Amino acid sequence: MSGANEVSPAVRADCADDRRSTIARSLLGWLALAGPVYLVTSMTQGLLRPGFDFTRHSWSLLANGQLGWIQTLNLILSGAMVIAGAVGVRLVIGTATRAARWMPRLLAGYGAGLVLAGLFTADPADGFPVGTPVGQAPTISWHGTAHLMVGGLGFACLVAVCLLTAVLHRARGRPAAP
């Protein structure tokens, strides 16, 4: 005899699918926020920090100086949001194809590159922060080298994600671009 409070396996599966879908949407939301958060935070700092010149300085230089912690935190949090979004992408697209398996991994690699770029500060250069000699530094520190390496690897992962997105769209019979 079945109890009145028992739930059928089909209902349990539907609830699990609903929870998974809700989690995936929530994680994808972090991915959607990562870019705007990074952009607005970097632009605001660039406008407010004395001596910063958008035409000469990379945003990585904002991690230097007294307020450098803001850009460091910006990189780390943006990277964490991308990693969370990569988990959401994995939940949504599954692992049916090689491209589908690699896309979330590479997206997480991009996020990890941002996090690590935040942990390894770029060297002051070209007059920023104020008081730094104009021009490139004659030598690059180990943390400056690490910043360039992890940033480069992260951006390579992002390029690969873009290419895999085109592959997935083509495999599903959709145009790669609108």
URZIVEN-V38925 format. One record per pair of residues at least 24 apart in sequence whose ideal C-beta (glycine too) atoms are under 7 Angstrom apart, sorted by sequence separation. I is the first residue (numbers start at 1). J is the second residue. D is the distance in whole Angstrom. If there is no record, write none. Layout:
# URZIVEN-V38925
I;J;D + I;J;D
This chain:
# URZIVEN-V38925
45;70;6 + 82;107;6 + 83;108;5 + 86;111;6 + 122;147;5 + 45;71;6 + 120;146;4 + 121;147;6 + 120;147;4 + 82;110;6 + 83;111;4 + 42;71;7 + 82;111;3 + 83;112;7 + 117;147;5 + 120;150;6 + 80;111;7 + 42;74;6 + 79;111;4 + 82;114;6 + 41;74;4 + 79;112;7 + 117;150;5 + 116;150;4 + 117;151;4 + 79;114;3 + 80;115;6 + 38;74;6 + 78;114;5 + 79;115;4 + 113;150;5 + 117;154;7 + 113;151;6 + 75;114;5 + 76;115;5 + 79;118;7 + 37;77;7 + 38;78;4 + 75;115;7 + 113;153;6 + 114;154;6 + 37;78;6 + 113;154;2 + 75;117;5 + 76;118;4 + 112;154;7 + 113;155;7 + 75;118;3 + 34;78;5 + 37;81;7 + 110;154;5 + 113;157;6 + 109;154;7 + 72;118;5 + 34;81;4 + 110;157;4 + 33;81;6 + 34;82;5 + 109;157;4 + 110;158;4 + 72;121;7 + 31;81;7 + 30;81;4 + 31;82;6 + 34;85;7 + 106;157;4 + 110;161;7 + 68;121;7 + 30;84;4 + 31;85;2 + 106;160;5 + 107;161;5 + 30;85;5 + 106;161;5 + 27;84;5 + 28;85;6 + 31;88;6 + 60;117;7 + 64;121;7 + 27;85;6 + 63;121;5 + 103;161;6 + 106;164;7 + 63;122;6 + 27;87;5 + 28;88;4 + 64;124;5 + 27;88;3 + 61;122;6 + 103;164;5 + 60;122;4 + 102;164;6 + 103;165;7 + 61;124;7 + 24;88;5 + 27;91;7 + 28;92;7 + 61;125;6 + 64;128;7 + 65;129;3 + 64;129;5 + 99;164;5 + 103;168;7 + 24;91;4 + 61;128;5 + 23;91;7 + 24;92;5 + 99;167;5 + 100;168;6 + 57;126;6 + 99;168;5 + 56;126;6 + 20;91;6 + 57;128;5 + 97;171;6 + 51;127;6 + 52;128;6 + 51;128;5 + 51;129;6 + 51;130;4 + 50;130;6 + 60;147;6
